[in-house]
């Protein structure tokens, strides 16, 4: 089976909610920027949800953010309900801001 490559063009069609992240990596790049790489289980389809049980079709995926600066990450494994397992993504948002000389994608 060949790998499927998605790009930022499909961003609006994709949902990141409840995708489990197995690793987080930062690759140093030039000028203080870097690439943020997440190894995750991407939910292709929510198959059924009955009696508080859900089943999913998932695939391994790598999500990469290029040219990241001013990164802020917050993980709370001290909360009594948290387990030491993969954390999951709640949401990923992006927006465009007009800067003095360019438009920044955030």
Secondary structure, 3 states (H helix, E strand, C coil): CCCCCCCHHHHHHCCCCCCEEEEEEEEECHHHCEEEEEEEEEEEEEEEEECCEEEEEEEEEEEEEEEECCCCCCCCCCCCCCCCCCEECCCCCCCEEECCCCEEEC
